[in-house]
């Protein structure tokens, strides 16, 4: 099959059985890859109501047809499972080099089933697949583990790992790779830890068959030249997402003091130029990247090396916990990476705990020390307690929504999450479309699916009309890249044109998609993952899309947008418009007509068999 590794590898960790089955032409044509494959496999193979940390859950690793090819930035892989953080569909993607290696080994999908009785790692060298003992690695940090396995197996292996947080089943543990890339969101490292899998190591020596090799080479070179010609490429390469914090602060979108504000005094110290002067050792790119945005850093005061910090880490550890020293943020980023924690959720949870302490909801006796915003020891203490699930860390390890339910008071109002997933790095009371994007994301409050702050600025930040349409458009385009195995940042950050992708997909796969075809497939996956949540949660719907009360009851406290708030009525207007345009009912559930139109008749039948009433 053109463009694909051609196989699905299943590994049953309970029995030790392994099975390689061919990827079908129909599966590839209809679902494309990566996020599409994961959503379909999880829908077909998971029974509703399973424990996300039980052996019945499956961890699916998948990449797309452009990964490992000559197409720019074809280095993306996704992990999916029922999320322990949210209880619904969970998925997280990352870059690096393991996606290409997986394709070269001959696999488009790797499915981990069951659970091992003892620590293990997965060894894959082409068609040689083994479950190996990982007792000597258990307890090590994610970065240490990758280094140890590189030393043991050789540099040719590409390796993803979990840290102690994944072993201890912290609900927002991540999967790490390439000494600084993470599949951070929705607790995929937690699922990997529940199966006692410390690492997956892959080495491949096969080629990827292409439908038209010559045309792919010509088009690949054209796309690379097109990226190199973009006028803002140099600035993006110099700073990557580290160039964003000052901009976000100046427009009043930088989360500050647990999202009490959108403006941080001293934010200018977090500028990418300062980070480059103080910390950056070298630029670092993922597979085939023409615009490497990774920044490999040495944090001299703490004698640690780390990749980043990238924007989201700077926003959620820096702004949200009120740190204005880029080297302190770099050090805390290193701690989270080594422990195997998603920095978005960790920064959110710790900022929440700091506010709870400040408001007297948490006491010194409960915590074990005094907590202060901007205090390095407070953050370090909490992050280590969380990763070890010790004391107060055992509650915080469950996520901000659960912690608020335990702490009580008014804390649920400032537990910054949607659907149980902590909010990523843009305060959005002055950005209605971005607020809606986070509210309706299929995973929970996450920027991956749609980010529309610039649209809010362009058309008017107080305007509500038309915002839902833009969010839906972006929710089809941005996740489209997580179907094909490519990074979206060339399109997002340097303005690389979308129209290249249907053409190059035809040369690689032989499938003749139009741009509209690809957006329809992306929309189909969106409806499937929404239905997954409804299948898991009987009363799922509109009430799960609301943000925390802080965003519609409290105004922004400082900065250019001081006084801004979005009312509940305005949020309802946005949701009504969004649901109508999506073809869903007013409770935010896909209708029979919409599901049938999307080719998801099998979803209708399953939902009805589980007692769901479809309008």
C-alpha positions, 0 to 999 in steps of 0.5 A: 500500500502506497504511503503507509508502513502497511501493518498494524502491530498488536501486543497483548501485555497480559498474555505476551501474544503479538499479532501483525495484521495488514492495514486495509486499503479501506481503512487508509482511504476512509480515515487517512491515519494517526488521529483518524485511525485512533478514533476508529479503533477506540470506538470499535474496540473499547466497551463503554464504561471501562476503567481507563487505568484497567487492562481493558483500555488500549493505548493506540500509537499511530502516525499518518501517510506523510510521516517519514516521507520527503514532505516538510515536517513529516514527523508527527505521531499520536497516542490515544486511549480512553482518558484517565484525566477526563473519562472520554476520548483522549489523544495527544500528539508529539514530534521528534523522530519516532513517527518516521522510525515506526513507518520504516519498521513497517507499522502505521499503528501499534496497539498495546492491550492488557497489562503487564504484571511487571515493568517492561519495555517494548523492543521493535526492530522491523518484524522483531518484536519483544516485551523486555524486562524494564526493572532496571529502568523503573523509577528513573526519570523520563530523560534518564530512561531514554538515555539509558536505552540509547546506551543499551540499544544504540543511537539508531533506536528512537524511544519514547518513555514515561517518568515516575509520574506515569508509574504512579498513575498521575492523571496528567502524566505524559509520554516523552521522546527525543529529550524534550518532545512530549505527548502531554495532554489527556494522560496518555503517559498514565495509561502507559504506566497502568500497563507497566510499560516504561518505554517503546523503542523502535528501529526500522530499515524498510522504505515507504512505497510511494505512488509516484516517487518522482512527483513526490520528490519534485513536490517535496522540494517545492514545498521545502523551498516554499517554507524557506521563502517565507518572510518570517521564517528567520524569527520563527527559527530563532525563537520558536514559541518562546517568541510568543509570551510578550505578544500574548501579554501585550494583547491581554491573553497571558494567563496570570495568577491562576487565570485571575488576570491576562497580564503579567507584570515583568513578562518582558523578562520572558521574551525569547531574545532573553531566553536565547541569550541566557539559555539556548545552546542550539536549535532543535528540529523534528524529522524533516523540519524546515523551520526547527522551533525547538530550543535546546537549553542549558540552565546554568544556575541549576546545572540542567539541560532541557528543551524549551521552555516553549510558550505553553510551559512559560504561560502555565508555569510562568504566568499562571504561577507568577514566575518572571525569571526565565531560568527558573521556568527553564528549571521547573520545565526540566523537573516536569519533563524528567518526572513525566508531567504535562507542564500545562496541567501541572502549571494549572494545578499548582497555580490553583493550589497556590490560590487555594492557599492564598484564600485560606481554603488550604492550610499549612497543615494540609499542604506541609509548607506555606505556598506562595505565587512566584516561589520556586520552592513552593512549585518544586515541593508540589511537583515532587509531591504530585509525581510521588502521590504523597500527601497533598500531591495525591489529591493534586495528582487527580487533576484540578477538577477533582482537587476542587471537589475535595477542597470545597469552598468556592474553589470549583469556580476557579478550577480552570478546566473543561471536561476535566482537562486543564485549560492551556495557555490563553486567557480568553475573556476578551477572545470569544472565539478562542473561549468557544474553541476551548469549550468545545474541544473534543478532548477538553480545554486545549489549544491543539484543535483550534486557536483563534485569538488572532481572529478575535483581534481581526474582526473585533474582540466584542463581536460574537456573530460569526465566531462559531463558524470560524471555530468550526473551520479551524477545528477541521483544519488544525486537526487535519494535520494530525491525520496526515502525520505532519506538523501544523506549525508551517501553516500556523506560524509561517503561512505555508499554504494548505493547498499543497497537501491534497496534491502531495497526498495524491503523489504519496498514497495514490488517493485523489482527495480534494481539500473539501474531501479532507475537511469532511474526513476531519469533520467525521472524526470530530463527530465520532470523538464527540459521540465517544464522550456521549457513549461514555457519559449518559448525561453528556452535553451542553453542561460539559462545555461550560468553562469555570465560573471565573470566566463568566462571573469575574472580570479580568483584574489587570492589563489592557483588558481589565474589566472584561468578562463574558456573560453566561448569556454570551456563552450560550449564544456562542454555543447555540450558534456552534451547535446549529452550524455543526448540525447538532441538537441544542444540547450539543449532541450529534443528530441522527441526520448528521451522523448518517450524513457523515457516514457514521451510521454504525455510531447511531446503531451503537448509541441506540443499543446503549440507550442513548436517545438520538434526535 
